[in-house]
Structures are given as structure tokens and as C-alpha cells.
């Protein structure tokens, strides 16, 4: 087993957090707006696709339930 003198002191949580934040490269304003618009458009399109599929499945199930 090693001596206590051999162990290195661990940096505090806040020091580690600060050093990690220095490594972050934040996007510029134009890039952030562009990416936000793309995410919003994709979300709307996928929402519409899911709504149409939901309607078609509901219609199909209702049709199958009406067959006697």
C-alpha cells in the first residue's frame, strides 16, 4: 500500500468544472440561430408525419373493427 504522501490531491469539483468550461467552443450567434431553425423545422415535419400516420392507423383500426 502506498503512503499518503504518494497520493496526489484531487482538484475540487468547481475547479474541474471551470477547467472543462474553458474547453467548450460555443457557436456564434448566426450558427446557433441557423441550427435552431433547422431543429424547429425538422420537429414540425416529424410531428406532421406522426400525426398523419396516427390518423391512418386509427382509420385502419376503425375500418377493421367495423367489419363483421
mmCIF file of the N, C-alpha and C atoms, coordinates in Angstrom:
data_MODEL
# 
_entry.id   MODEL 
# 
loop_
_atom_site.group_PDB 
_atom_site.id 
_atom_site.type_symbol 
_atom_site.label_atom_id 
_atom_site.label_alt_id 
_atom_site.label_comp_id 
_atom_site.label_asym_id 
_atom_site.label_entity_id 
_atom_site.label_seq_id 
_atom_site.pdbx_PDB_ins_code 
_atom_site.Cartn_x 
_atom_site.Cartn_y 
_atom_site.Cartn_z 
_atom_site.occupancy 
_atom_site.B_iso_or_equiv 
_atom_site.pdbx_formal_charge 
_atom_site.auth_seq_id 
_atom_site.auth_comp_id 
_atom_site.auth_asym_id 
_atom_site.auth_atom_id 
_atom_site.pdbx_PDB_model_num 
ATOM 1   N N  . UNK A 1 1  ? 0.844   -1.169 0.000   1.00 0.00 ? 1  UNK A N  1 
ATOM 2   C CA . UNK A 1 1  ? 0.000   0.000  0.000   1.00 0.00 ? 1  UNK A CA 1 
ATOM 3   C C  . UNK A 1 1  ? 0.889   1.232  0.000   1.00 0.00 ? 1  UNK A C  1 
ATOM 4   N N  . UNK A 1 2  ? 0.420   2.251  -0.708  1.00 0.00 ? 2  UNK A N  1 
ATOM 5   C CA . UNK A 1 2  ? 1.195   3.472  -0.838  1.00 0.00 ? 2  UNK A CA 1 
ATOM 6   C C  . UNK A 1 2  ? 1.025   4.388  0.351   1.00 0.00 ? 2  UNK A C  1 
ATOM 7   N N  . UNK A 1 3  ? 2.011   5.235  0.521   1.00 0.00 ? 3  UNK A N  1 
ATOM 8   C CA . UNK A 1 3  ? 1.934   6.225  1.586   1.00 0.00 ? 3  UNK A CA 1 
ATOM 9   C C  . UNK A 1 3  ? 0.961   7.334  1.189   1.00 0.00 ? 3  UNK A C  1 
ATOM 10  N N  . UNK A 1 4  ? 0.510   8.062  2.166   1.00 0.00 ? 4  UNK A N  1 
ATOM 11  C CA . UNK A 1 4  ? -0.380  9.187  1.909   1.00 0.00 ? 4  UNK A CA 1 
ATOM 12  C C  . UNK A 1 4  ? 0.351   10.273 1.126   1.00 0.00 ? 4  UNK A C  1 
ATOM 13  N N  . UNK A 1 5  ? 1.690   10.342 1.291   1.00 0.00 ? 5  UNK A N  1 
ATOM 14  C CA . UNK A 1 5  ? 2.457   11.367 0.589   1.00 0.00 ? 5  UNK A CA 1 
ATOM 15  C C  . UNK A 1 5  ? 2.537   11.091 -0.910  1.00 0.00 ? 5  UNK A C  1 
ATOM 16  N N  . UNK A 1 6  ? 2.314   9.826  -1.326  1.00 0.00 ? 6  UNK A N  1 
ATOM 17  C CA . UNK A 1 6  ? 2.370   9.472  -2.729  1.00 0.00 ? 6  UNK A CA 1 
ATOM 18  C C  . UNK A 1 6  ? 1.089   9.865  -3.471  1.00 0.00 ? 6  UNK A C  1 
ATOM 19  N N  . UNK A 1 7  ? -0.003  9.999  -2.745  1.00 0.00 ? 7  UNK A N  1 
ATOM 20  C CA . UNK A 1 7  ? -1.273  10.334 -3.367  1.00 0.00 ? 7  UNK A CA 1 
ATOM 21  C C  . UNK A 1 7  ? -1.295  11.811 -3.730  1.00 0.00 ? 7  UNK A C  1 
ATOM 22  N N  . UNK A 1 8  ? -1.850  12.084 -4.906  1.00 0.00 ? 8  UNK A N  1 
ATOM 23  C CA . UNK A 1 8  ? -1.970  13.474 -5.324  1.00 0.00 ? 8  UNK A CA 1 
ATOM 24  C C  . UNK A 1 8  ? -3.324  14.017 -4.865  1.00 0.00 ? 8  UNK A C  1 
ATOM 25  N N  . UNK A 1 9  ? -3.339  15.283 -4.534  1.00 0.00 ? 9  UNK A N  1 
ATOM 26  C CA . UNK A 1 9  ? -4.585  15.909 -4.114  1.00 0.00 ? 9  UNK A CA 1 
ATOM 27  C C  . UNK A 1 9  ? -5.505  16.048 -5.319  1.00 0.00 ? 9  UNK A C  1 
ATOM 28  N N  . UNK A 1 10 ? -6.775  15.666 -5.157  1.00 0.00 ? 10 UNK A N  1 
ATOM 29  C CA . UNK A 1 10 ? -7.746  15.780 -6.240  1.00 0.00 ? 10 UNK A CA 1 
ATOM 30  C C  . UNK A 1 10 ? -8.227  17.218 -6.309  1.00 0.00 ? 10 UNK A C  1 
ATOM 31  N N  . UNK A 1 11 ? -8.385  17.727 -7.519  1.00 0.00 ? 11 UNK A N  1 
ATOM 32  C CA . UNK A 1 11 ? -8.926  19.088 -7.631  1.00 0.00 ? 11 UNK A CA 1 
ATOM 33  C C  . UNK A 1 11 ? -10.393 19.088 -7.202  1.00 0.00 ? 11 UNK A C  1 
ATOM 34  N N  . UNK A 1 12 ? -10.832 20.214 -6.697  1.00 0.00 ? 12 UNK A N  1 
ATOM 35  C CA . UNK A 1 12 ? -12.219 20.286 -6.254  1.00 0.00 ? 12 UNK A CA 1 
ATOM 36  C C  . UNK A 1 12 ? -13.147 20.209 -7.457  1.00 0.00 ? 12 UNK A C  1 
ATOM 37  N N  . UNK A 1 13 ? -14.403 19.937 -7.177  1.00 0.00 ? 13 UNK A N  1 
ATOM 38  C CA . UNK A 1 13 ? -15.404 19.824 -8.234  1.00 0.00 ? 13 UNK A CA 1 
ATOM 39  C C  . UNK A 1 13 ? -15.486 21.114 -9.033  1.00 0.00 ? 13 UNK A C  1 
ATOM 40  N N  . UNK A 1 14 ? -15.485 22.249 -8.357  1.00 0.00 ? 14 UNK A N  1 
ATOM 41  C CA . UNK A 1 14 ? -15.655 23.539 -9.029  1.00 0.00 ? 14 UNK A CA 1 
ATOM 42  C C  . UNK A 1 14 ? -14.443 23.884 -9.897  1.00 0.00 ? 14 UNK A C  1 
ATOM 43  N N  . UNK A 1 15 ? -13.256 23.496 -9.455  1.00 0.00 ? 15 UNK A N  1 
ATOM 44  C CA . UNK A 1 15 ? -12.069 23.727 -10.277 1.00 0.00 ? 15 UNK A CA 1 
ATOM 45  C C  . UNK A 1 15 ? -12.122 22.882 -11.548 1.00 0.00 ? 15 UNK A C  1 
ATOM 46  N N  . UNK A 1 16 ? -12.558 21.644 -11.401 1.00 0.00 ? 16 UNK A N  1 
ATOM 47  C CA . UNK A 1 16 ? -12.700 20.770 -12.567 1.00 0.00 ? 16 UNK A CA 1 
ATOM 48  C C  . UNK A 1 16 ? -13.759 21.280 -13.515 1.00 0.00 ? 16 UNK A C  1 
ATOM 49  N N  . UNK A 1 17 ? -14.859 21.751 -12.959 1.00 0.00 ? 17 UNK A N  1 
ATOM 50  C CA . UNK A 1 17 ? -15.932 22.299 -13.785 1.00 0.00 ? 17 UNK A CA 1 
ATOM 51  C C  . UNK A 1 17 ? -15.457 23.528 -14.555 1.00 0.00 ? 17 UNK A C  1 
ATOM 52  N N  . UNK A 1 18 ? -14.719 24.388 -13.886 1.00 0.00 ? 18 UNK A N  1 
ATOM 53  C CA . UNK A 1 18 ? -14.203 25.595 -14.524 1.00 0.00 ? 18 UNK A CA 1 
ATOM 54  C C  . UNK A 1 18 ? -13.245 25.239 -15.665 1.00 0.00 ? 18 UNK A C  1 
ATOM 55  N N  . UNK A 1 19 ? -12.382 24.272 -15.438 1.00 0.00 ? 19 UNK A N  1 
ATOM 56  C CA . UNK A 1 19 ? -11.430 23.896 -16.488 1.00 0.00 ? 19 UNK A CA 1 
ATOM 57  C C  . UNK A 1 19 ? -12.142 23.252 -17.674 1.00 0.00 ? 19 UNK A C  1 
ATOM 58  N N  . UNK A 1 20 ? -13.224 22.508 -17.434 1.00 0.00 ? 20 UNK A N  1 
ATOM 59  C CA . UNK A 1 20 ? -13.977 21.914 -18.531 1.00 0.00 ? 20 UNK A CA 1 
ATOM 60  C C  . UNK A 1 20 ? -14.731 22.982 -19.322 1.00 0.00 ? 20 UNK A C  1 
ATOM 61  N N  . UNK A 1 21 ? -15.257 23.988 -18.654 1.00 0.00 ? 21 UNK A N  1 
ATOM 62  C CA . UNK A 1 21 ? -15.964 25.057 -19.347 1.00 0.00 ? 21 UNK A CA 1 
ATOM 63  C C  . UNK A 1 21 ? -15.030 25.860 -20.240 1.00 0.00 ? 21 UNK A C  1 
ATOM 64  N N  . UNK A 1 22 ? -13.768 25.930 -19.887 1.00 0.00 ? 22 UNK A N  1 
ATOM 65  C CA . UNK A 1 22 ? -12.804 26.636 -20.722 1.00 0.00 ? 22 UNK A CA 1 
ATOM 66  C C  . UNK A 1 22 ? -12.560 25.892 -22.037 1.00 0.00 ? 22 UNK A C  1 
ATOM 67  N N  . UNK A 1 23 ? -12.819 24.586 -22.071 1.00 0.00 ? 23 UNK A N  1 
ATOM 68  C CA . UNK A 1 23 ? -12.591 23.780 -23.263 1.00 0.00 ? 23 UNK A CA 1 
ATOM 69  C C  . UNK A 1 23 ? -13.748 23.878 -24.259 1.00 0.00 ? 23 UNK A C  1 
ATOM 70  N N  . UNK A 1 24 ? -14.888 24.401 -23.840 1.00 0.00 ? 24 UNK A N  1 
ATOM 71  C CA . UNK A 1 24 ? -16.067 24.459 -24.693 1.00 0.00 ? 24 UNK A CA 1 
ATOM 72  C C  . UNK A 1 24 ? -15.894 25.531 -25.760 1.00 0.00 ? 24 UNK A C  1 
ATOM 73  N N  . UNK A 1 25 ? -16.232 25.169 -26.990 1.00 0.00 ? 25 UNK A N  1 
ATOM 74  C CA . UNK A 1 25 ? -16.272 26.168 -28.060 1.00 0.00 ? 25 UNK A CA 1 
ATOM 75  C C  . UNK A 1 25 ? -17.733 26.417 -28.394 1.00 0.00 ? 25 UNK A C  1 
ATOM 76  N N  . UNK A 1 26 ? -18.222 27.583 -28.027 1.00 0.00 ? 26 UNK A N  1 
ATOM 77  C CA . UNK A 1 26 ? -19.616 27.928 -28.234 1.00 0.00 ? 26 UNK A CA 1 
ATOM 78  C C  . UNK A 1 26 ? -19.812 28.403 -29.665 1.00 0.00 ? 26 UNK A C  1 
ATOM 79  N N  . UNK A 1 27 ? -20.948 28.064 -30.280 1.00 0.00 ? 27 UNK A N  1 
ATOM 80  C CA . UNK A 1 27 ? -21.203 28.528 -31.649 1.00 0.00 ? 27 UNK A CA 1 
ATOM 81  C C  . UNK A 1 27 ? -21.487 30.031 -31.665 1.00 0.00 ? 27 UNK A C  1 
ATOM 82  N N  . UNK A 1 28 ? -21.202 30.647 -32.803 1.00 0.00 ? 28 UNK A N  1 
ATOM 83  C CA . UNK A 1 28 ? -21.516 32.069 -32.916 1.00 0.00 ? 28 UNK A CA 1 
ATOM 84  C C  . UNK A 1 28 ? -23.035 32.240 -33.078 1.00 0.00 ? 28 UNK A C  1 
ATOM 85  N N  . UNK A 1 29 ? -23.486 33.470 -32.992 1.00 0.00 ? 29 UNK A N  1 
ATOM 86  C CA . UNK A 1 29 ? -24.923 33.759 -32.992 1.00 0.00 ? 29 UNK A CA 1 
ATOM 87  C C  . UNK A 1 29 ? -25.599 33.265 -34.278 1.00 0.00 ? 29 UNK A C  1 
ATOM 88  N N  . UNK A 1 30 ? -24.967 33.508 -35.422 1.00 0.00 ? 30 UNK A N  1 
ATOM 89  C CA . UNK A 1 30 ? -25.551 33.115 -36.710 1.00 0.00 ? 30 UNK A CA 1 
ATOM 90  C C  . UNK A 1 30 ? -25.709 31.596 -36.793 1.00 0.00 ? 30 UNK A C  1 
ATOM 91  N N  . UNK A 1 31 ? -24.702 30.877 -36.375 1.00 0.00 ? 31 UNK A N  1 
ATOM 92  C CA . UNK A 1 31 ? -24.746 29.421 -36.417 1.00 0.00 ? 31 UNK A CA 1 
ATOM 93  C C  . UNK A 1 31 ? -25.801 28.868 -35.454 1.00 0.00 ? 31 UNK A C  1 
ATOM 94  N N  . UNK A 1 32 ? -25.898 29.447 -34.269 1.00 0.00 ? 32 UNK A N  1 
ATOM 95  C CA . UNK A 1 32 ? -26.880 28.982 -33.287 1.00 0.00 ? 32 UNK A CA 1 
ATOM 96  C C  . UNK A 1 32 ? -28.304 29.202 -33.786 1.00 0.00 ? 32 UNK A C  1 
ATOM 97  N N  . UNK A 1 33 ? -28.551 30.358 -34.422 1.00 0.00 ? 33 UNK A N  1 
ATOM 98  C CA . UNK A 1 33 ? -29.884 30.638 -34.963 1.00 0.00 ? 33 UNK A CA 1 
ATOM 99  C C  . UNK A 1 33 ? -30.203 29.676 -36.100 1.00 0.00 ? 33 UNK A C  1 
ATOM 100 N N  . UNK A 1 34 ? -29.237 29.448 -36.969 1.00 0.00 ? 34 UNK A N  1 
ATOM 101 C CA . UNK A 1 34 ? -29.433 28.539 -38.106 1.00 0.00 ? 34 UNK A CA 1 
ATOM 102 C C  . UNK A 1 34 ? -29.769 27.122 -37.619 1.00 0.00 ? 34 UNK A C  1 
ATOM 103 N N  . UNK A 1 35 ? -29.031 26.639 -36.641 1.00 0.00 ? 35 UNK A N  1 
ATOM 104 C CA . UNK A 1 35 ? -29.275 25.302 -36.110 1.00 0.00 ? 35 UNK A CA 1 
ATOM 105 C C  . UNK A 1 35 ? -30.622 25.223 -35.395 1.00 0.00 ? 35 UNK A C  1 
ATOM 106 N N  . UNK A 1 36 ? -31.007 26.285 -34.705 1.00 0.00 ? 36 UNK A N  1 
ATOM 107 C CA . UNK A 1 36 ? -32.302 26.312 -34.020 1.00 0.00 ? 36 UNK A CA 1 
ATOM 108 C C  . UNK A 1 36 ? -33.452 26.255 -35.019 1.00 0.00 ? 36 UNK A C  1 
ATOM 109 N N  . UNK A 1 37 ? -33.312 26.983 -36.121 1.00 0.00 ? 37 UNK A N  1 
ATOM 110 C CA . UNK A 1 37 ? -34.345 26.964 -37.156 1.00 0.00 ? 37 UNK A CA 1 
ATOM 111 C C  . UNK A 1 37 ? -34.460 25.568 -37.761 1.00 0.00 ? 37 UNK A C  1 
ATOM 112 N N  . UNK A 1 38 ? -33.332 24.931 -38.030 1.00 0.00 ? 38 UNK A N  1 
ATOM 113 C CA . UNK A 1 38 ? -33.350 23.586 -38.611 1.00 0.00 ? 38 UNK A CA 1 
ATOM 114 C C  . UNK A 1 38 ? -34.012 22.600 -37.654 1.00 0.00 ? 38 UNK A C  1 
ATOM 115 N N  . UNK A 1 39 ? -33.689 22.673 -36.377 1.00 0.00 ? 39 UNK A N  1 
ATOM 116 C CA . UNK A 1 39 ? -34.290 21.768 -35.391 1.00 0.00 ? 39 UNK A CA 1 
ATOM 117 C C  . UNK A 1 39 ? -35.796 21.994 -35.312 1.00 0.00 ? 39 UNK A C  1 
ATOM 118 N N  . UNK A 1 40 ? -36.230 23.246 -35.340 1.00 0.00 ? 40 UNK A N  1 
ATOM 119 C CA . UNK A 1 40 ? -37.658 23.558 -35.276 1.00 0.00 ? 40 UNK A CA 1 
ATOM 120 C C  . UNK A 1 40 ? -38.391 23.017 -36.501 1.00 0.00 ? 40 UNK A C  1 
ATOM 121 N N  . UNK A 1 41 ? -37.815 23.222 -37.688 1.00 0.00 ? 41 UNK A N  1 
ATOM 122 C CA . UNK A 1 41 ? -38.455 22.729 -38.915 1.00 0.00 ? 41 UNK A CA 1 
ATOM 123 C C  . UNK A 1 41 ? -38.541 21.208 -38.916 1.00 0.00 ? 41 UNK A C  1 
ATOM 124 N N  . UNK A 1 42 ? -37.471 20.544 -38.539 1.00 0.00 ? 42 UNK A N  1 
ATOM 125 C CA . UNK A 1 42 ? -37.473 19.076 -38.504 1.00 0.00 ? 42 UNK A CA 1 
ATOM 126 C C  . UNK A 1 42 ? -38.505 18.576 -37.496 1.00 0.00 ? 42 UNK A C  1 
ATOM 127 N N  . UNK A 1 43 ? -38.619 19.243 -36.348 1.00 0.00 ? 43 UNK A N  1 
ATOM 128 C CA . UNK A 1 43 ? -39.596 18.834 -35.337 1.00 0.00 ? 43 UNK A CA 1 
ATOM 129 C C  . UNK A 1 43 ? -41.020 18.969 -35.865 1.00 0.00 ? 43 UNK A C  1 
ATOM 130 N N  . UNK A 1 44 ? -41.298 20.068 -36.572 1.00 0.00 ? 44 UNK A N  1 
ATOM 131 C CA . UNK A 1 44 ? -42.638 20.268 -37.129 1.00 0.00 ? 44 UNK A CA 1 
ATOM 132 C C  . UNK A 1 44 ? -42.941 19.210 -38.190 1.00 0.00 ? 44 UNK A C  1 
ATOM 133 N N  . UNK A 1 45 ? -41.988 18.955 -39.077 1.00 0.00 ? 45 UNK A N  1 
ATOM 134 C CA . UNK A 1 45 ? -42.194 17.960 -40.139 1.00 0.00 ? 45 UNK A CA 1 
ATOM 135 C C  . UNK A 1 45 ? -42.415 16.572 -39.539 1.00 0.00 ? 45 UNK A C  1 
ATOM 136 N N  . UNK A 1 46 ? -41.604 16.185 -38.578 1.00 0.00 ? 46 UNK A N  1 
ATOM 137 C CA . UNK A 1 46 ? -41.783 14.878 -37.948 1.00 0.00 ? 46 UNK A CA 1 
ATOM 138 C C  . UNK A 1 46 ? -43.108 14.798 -37.200 1.00 0.00 ? 46 UNK A C  1 
ATOM 139 N N  . UNK A 1 47 ? -43.518 15.904 -36.569 1.00 0.00 ? 47 UNK A N  1 
ATOM 140 C CA . UNK A 1 47 ? -44.813 15.931 -35.892 1.00 0.00 ? 47 UNK A CA 1 
ATOM 141 C C  . UNK A 1 47 ? -45.953 15.713 -36.870 1.00 0.00 ? 47 UNK A C  1 
ATOM 142 N N  . UNK A 1 48 ? -45.858 16.349 -38.047 1.00 0.00 ? 48 UNK A N  1 
ATOM 143 C CA . UNK A 1 48 ? -46.889 16.153 -39.074 1.00 0.00 ? 48 UNK A CA 1 
ATOM 144 C C  . UNK A 1 48 ? -46.896 14.713 -39.589 1.00 0.00 ? 48 UNK A C  1 
ATOM 145 N N  . UNK A 1 49 ? -45.727 14.145 -39.804 1.00 0.00 ? 49 UNK A N  1 
ATOM 146 C CA . UNK A 1 49 ? -45.652 12.746 -40.265 1.00 0.00 ? 49 UNK A CA 1 
ATOM 147 C C  . UNK A 1 49 ? -46.277 11.817 -39.238 1.00 0.00 ? 49 UNK A C  1 
ATOM 148 N N  . UNK A 1 50 ? -45.968 12.026 -37.962 1.00 0.00 ? 50 UNK A N  1 
ATOM 149 C CA . UNK A 1 50 ? -46.539 11.182 -36.911 1.00 0.00 ? 50 UNK A CA 1 
ATOM 150 C C  . UNK A 1 50 ? -48.053 11.362 -36.840 1.00 0.00 ? 50 UNK A C  1 
ATOM 151 N N  . UNK A 1 51 ? -48.540 12.605 -37.004 1.00 0.00 ? 51 UNK A N  1 
ATOM 152 C CA . UNK A 1 51 ? -49.984 12.856 -36.967 1.00 0.00 ? 51 UNK A CA 1 
ATOM 153 C C  . UNK A 1 51 ? -50.688 12.137 -38.119 1.00 0.00 ? 51 UNK A C  1 
ATOM 154 N N  . UNK A 1 52 ? -50.108 12.184 -39.320 1.00 0.00 ? 52 UNK A N  1 
ATOM 155 C CA . UNK A 1 52 ? -50.708 11.503 -40.471 1.00 0.00 ? 52 UNK A CA 1 
ATOM 156 C C  . UNK A 1 52 ? -50.708 9.996  -40.251 1.00 0.00 ? 52 UNK A C  1 
ATOM 157 N N  . UNK A 1 53 ? -49.591 9.448  -39.786 1.00 0.00 ? 53 UNK A N  1 
ATOM 158 C CA . UNK A 1 53 ? -49.534 8.006  -39.521 1.00 0.00 ? 53 UNK A CA 1 
ATOM 159 C C  . UNK A 1 53 ? -50.544 7.604  -38.452 1.00 0.00 ? 53 UNK A C  1 
ATOM 160 N N  . UNK A 1 54 ? -50.690 8.422  -37.426 1.00 0.00 ? 54 UNK A N  1 
ATOM 161 C CA . UNK A 1 54 ? -51.655 8.146  -36.366 1.00 0.00 ? 54 UNK A CA 1 
ATOM 162 C C  . UNK A 1 54 ? -53.069 8.130  -36.936 1.00 0.00 ? 54 UNK A C  1 
ATOM 163 N N  . UNK A 1 55 ? -53.380 9.104  -37.788 1.00 0.00 ? 55 UNK A N  1 
ATOM 164 C CA . UNK A 1 55 ? -54.707 9.157  -38.411 1.00 0.00 ? 55 UNK A CA 1 
ATOM 165 C C  . UNK A 1 55 ? -54.948 7.922  -39.270 1.00 0.00 ? 55 UNK A C  1 
ATOM 166 N N  . UNK A 1 56 ? -53.947 7.523  -40.072 1.00 0.00 ? 56 UNK A N  1 
ATOM 167 C CA . UNK A 1 56 ? -54.100 6.358  -40.938 1.00 0.00 ? 56 UNK A CA 1 
ATOM 168 C C  . UNK A 1 56 ? -54.287 5.077  -40.127 1.00 0.00 ? 56 UNK A C  1 
ATOM 169 N N  . UNK A 1 57 ? -53.533 4.922  -39.062 1.00 0.00 ? 57 UNK A N  1 
ATOM 170 C CA . UNK A 1 57 ? -53.671 3.728  -38.218 1.00 0.00 ? 57 UNK A CA 1 
ATOM 171 C C  . UNK A 1 57 ? -55.049 3.726  -37.549 1.00 0.00 ? 57 UNK A C  1 
ATOM 172 N N  . UNK A 1 58 ? -55.490 4.883  -37.056 1.00 0.00 ? 58 UNK A N  1 
ATOM 173 C CA . UNK A 1 58 ? -56.808 4.974  -36.433 1.00 0.00 ? 58 UNK A CA 1 
ATOM 174 C C  . UNK A 1 58 ? -57.897 4.617  -37.446 1.00 0.00 ? 58 UNK A C  1 
ATOM 175 N N  . UNK A 1 59 ? -57.793 5.165  -38.657 1.00 0.00 ? 59 UNK A N  1 
ATOM 176 C CA . UNK A 1 59 ? -58.760 4.857  -39.701 1.00 0.00 ? 59 UNK A CA 1 
ATOM 177 C C  . UNK A 1 59 ? -58.742 3.363  -40.017 1.00 0.00 ? 59 UNK A C  1 
ATOM 178 N N  . UNK A 1 60 ? -57.560 2.777  -40.117 1.00 0.00 ? 60 UNK A N  1 
ATOM 179 C CA . UNK A 1 60 ? -57.441 1.349  -40.408 1.00 0.00 ? 60 UNK A CA 1 
ATOM 180 C C  . UNK A 1 60 ? -58.046 0.483  -39.313 1.00 0.00 ? 60 UNK A C  1 
ATOM 181 N N  . UNK A 1 61 ? -57.794 0.828  -38.070 1.00 0.00 ? 61 UNK A N  1 
ATOM 182 C CA . UNK A 1 61 ? -58.345 0.059  -36.955 1.00 0.00 ? 61 UNK A CA 1 
ATOM 183 C C  . UNK A 1 61 ? -59.869 0.207  -36.924 1.00 0.00 ? 61 UNK A C  1 
ATOM 184 N N  . UNK A 1 62 ? -60.365 1.426  -37.119 1.00 0.00 ? 62 UNK A N  1 
ATOM 185 C CA . UNK A 1 62 ? -61.817 1.631  -37.150 1.00 0.00 ? 62 UNK A CA 1 
ATOM 186 C C  . UNK A 1 62 ? -62.457 0.832  -38.286 1.00 0.00 ? 62 UNK A C  1 
ATOM 187 N N  . UNK A 1 63 ? -61.810 0.795  -39.444 1.00 0.00 ? 63 UNK A N  1 
ATOM 188 C CA . UNK A 1 63 ? -62.320 0.023  -40.569 1.00 0.00 ? 63 UNK A CA 1 
ATOM 189 C C  . UNK A 1 63 ? -62.364 -1.459 -40.234 1.00 0.00 ? 63 UNK A C  1 
ATOM 190 N N  . UNK A 1 64 ? -61.284 -1.971 -39.638 1.00 0.00 ? 64 UNK A N  1 
ATOM 191 C CA . UNK A 1 64 ? -61.244 -3.390 -39.289 1.00 0.00 ? 64 UNK A CA 1 
ATOM 192 C C  . UNK A 1 64 ? -62.269 -3.726 -38.207 1.00 0.00 ? 64 UNK A C  1 
ATOM 193 N N  . UNK A 1 65 ? -62.515 -2.807 -37.315 1.00 0.00 ? 65 UNK A N  1 
ATOM 194 C CA . UNK A 1 65 ? -63.496 -3.062 -36.241 1.00 0.00 ? 65 UNK A CA 1 
ATOM 195 C C  . UNK A 1 65 ? -64.930 -3.041 -36.790 1.00 0.00 ? 65 UNK A C  1 
ATOM 196 N N  . UNK A 1 66 ? -65.141 -2.308 -37.895 1.00 0.00 ? 66 UNK A N  1 
ATOM 197 C CA . UNK A 1 66 ? -66.491 -2.218 -38.452 1.00 0.00 ? 66 UNK A CA 1 
ATOM 198 C C  . UNK A 1 66 ? -66.859 -3.449 -39.270 1.00 0.00 ? 66 UNK A C  1 
ATOM 199 N N  . UNK A 1 67 ? -65.871 -4.237 -39.675 1.00 0.00 ? 67 UNK A N  1 
ATOM 200 C CA . UNK A 1 67 ? -66.134 -5.468 -40.446 1.00 0.00 ? 67 UNK A CA 1 
ATOM 201 C C  . UNK A 1 67 ? -66.680 -6.527 -39.492 1.00 0.00 ? 67 UNK A C  1 
ATOM 202 N N  . UNK A 1 68 ? -67.806 -7.122 -39.884 1.00 0.00 ? 68 UNK A N  1 
ATOM 203 C CA . UNK A 1 68 ? -68.405 -8.139 -39.001 1.00 0.00 ? 68 UNK A CA 1 
ATOM 204 C C  . UNK A 1 68 ? -68.277 -9.497 -39.564 1.00 0.00 ? 68 UNK A C  1 
# 
